[in-house]
Amino acid sequence: MNTVDIIRKKRDGEALNRQELELLLNGVTAGSVPDYQLSAWLMAVYFQGMNEAETTDLTDIMAHSGELLDLSSVSGIKVDKHSTGGVGDKVTLVLAPLVASTGLVVAKLSGRGLGHTGGTVDKFEAIPGFQTSLTGPQFLDQLKRVGVAVVGQTQNLAPADKVLYALRDVTATVDNIPLIVGSILSKKIAAGADVIVLDVKYGSGAFMPDYASAKALAEMLVKVGKNLKRSVSVLLSDMEQPLGFAIGHTLEVEESIATLKGEGPADLNEVVLTLGAMQLINADRVTSLEEGKTLLKHQIASGKALEKFREMVAAQGGNPAVTEDFKLMPQASTVTTFNAPQSGYVHDLFAREVGNALKALGGARDKKDDVLDLGAGVILHKKRGDRVEAGEPLASLYFTPPYTDTDARAALSRAYTITETAPEPSPLIGEMIWPQ
């Protein structure tokens, strides 16, 4: 069996066995399978799909294609969280220290932003001095001392995924459930956590545009996790509009700190508390969502969550004084307002277009080597369902010349739809998918 036979077999709709997938993926990691063959195989998978057994094998082989992080020397239950991404998604900045303050160990590997979705690593780098690239021994040492570390993904974890991911992006094969499951879970399994909670977003600002496809992805993630002996549960949450009011790196760190002080926006708080409670349930620390949320609210009210954030920032070389003085972070030199063209209710606020506004202000990437303006961003003053009068500010735009707000204003005018009647409220939290 050679690569052409494997491509042909999948093209014809047959299932690939583990040996065939190993042959292909080992070749991917070694660099011996050319891009044109890999592209053909990806397109065959895109059209023919993969069953649960194939998806499990794919994930397992990719997870073992590089080094595996061994967290066994760190005592306690190790938890990790992953979001499929969105606009204004600063959940990790709040959730990681909050959950760590309860005594669980949070070993978080995060990515950078691309396109309209922001990356957690970039957001932390708005904190002066904060280091997101720790060596393996430094990562383990910090987990033992502080109980939480947030670092960028290393080159050595799931290298097969890095090759596939880059190629999927340029061959229109990104939105395929088996390939997404393999990509997400291979990295999480290689990262060594005992408990994995995933936040799968749906809506205009998300990877999965509709609820049905998001739920299908969630169910496959949970099944494959169980097959590979990992505790995986999934929260389905709405990303039709941005999460919170702040979009942009410094601005999102500010909003995260406010949330850790108990002063954050209700929607961000709800997602954080739900995901945190799910982690506590899976770690057998609590028996219900309500018990978990109550514990987490106590950690915020007592100041323990904020203190853990400061401890984490200091451990990674950052200045913990940012919790009291936001001016220590990169600032935009210019602030303008975007006003409502008419009176009425905000019927829609398309997250993707708000992400495009951030990009126009210099705060998001088109290409992975683009340099970000960490001070750039958007603060939303009105969101879905809010009443607004003509001329009232809908949003504030933060930027520094040579950037201007012209294209960002155009994006925001596409983002906001104002109508005479209020929209029906839509739930932020869809449902939770637990292992059976």
C-alpha positions, 0 to 999 in steps of 0.5 A: 500500500502506497500513498496513491492507494491510500488517496484512491481508497478514501476517494472511493469512500472506503474507510482507512485502517490504522496502518494506512493512516500511520503510513500517510501521517508518518510520511507527513511528519517526515516530509516525504509526502508531497503537498500535492498528494496530501492536498488530494487526500484532504479533499477526498476526506472532505467529500467522503468523510471519516467514521468514528474509528478513523477519526480516533486513529487520525487523532491518536497518530497525530498526537503521537507524531511529536513529543508528549508533554509528561505532566505526571511530575506535577501533583493534582488534577491537570485541566485544559480548555480550548475554544474554537475561537471568536471575537472578543473571546478573552475567556482564558485570561479569566478562567485560567487563574480563576480555576487555578485559585480553587486548587486545580492545575491549569496547564494551558497551551494557546495559539496566536490570532489569525483573521477575524479571531484573536489569539490568547497568546497575543493578548497576554503579550499586551502585559509588559514583560509577559513571556509566553514561550517557556521551555518544558522544564520552566512550564513544569516548574511554574505549574508546580509553584503557581498552579497555572501557566499559559504558553504558546504552542511549541513546534514539537507538539503534534507536528503532523497537525501543523503540516495539515493545518497549514495545508487545509487553510489553502485548500478549502478543507478547514471546515470538516469535522474529522479533520477539526477533531484531529487537529484540536484533540491531537494537540490537547492530548499531546499537552498532557492534561487529564481533563479537557473542556472545549468551548465550541462556538457557533454563529457569524463570528465562529468557525461553525456557522450554525448550531447543527454543525457545531453540535455534530462537532461537539459530539464527535470530540466527546466520543473520540476523547472517550475512545482515547481515555481522556475526559472531554466535555463540550460547551456549545456557546453563541458567537453571533455577536462578540463576547463582552464589550472589548475587542483588541489586546490591551482592551481585552486584558482590561476587561478580563481584569475587571471580570476577575474583580467581579465587575465584568460583562454578564455574557463573559461572566456566564461563559467563564463560570459555566466552563469553570464549573464543567472543569470542576465537575470533571475533576470530581471537585463538585457534583453540579454546575450550581455548586461549581459556579458558587465556588468560582463566584466565591473565589472572585468575591474573595479576591483569590482569583485576581491574586492568582492572576497577579501571581501568574503574570509575575511568574511569567515575567510580566508586571502584576501592577497592570491590575491597578494601572492599565496605562502600563499596557500599549495605548492607542493615541486616538479614540473616535466614536461610531454613532448610530445612523438612526433610532431603534433597537440593535437587531444584529451585531455581526461578530465577524465584521467587528473582527474586521474592524479590529483588523482595519485598525491594526489589531489583527493579522491577515498573515501569520507574520503580521505585526500587531498594534496591541493598543488598537481596538473597539469598545462596544457601547450597544449590543443586540437588543439594546435601545439606541437613539440616532447620533448616540455612540454605538462603539469607540475606535482606538488606533494610532496613525498611520492607521485610520478609522475609515475601513473600521467604520465601514466594517462597523456599519456592516456589523450593526443592524438597527430596526424599529422592533427589538429582536427575540432574545437568543440564549448565549449557552446552547448545551453541554455535551458530556461523555456517555 
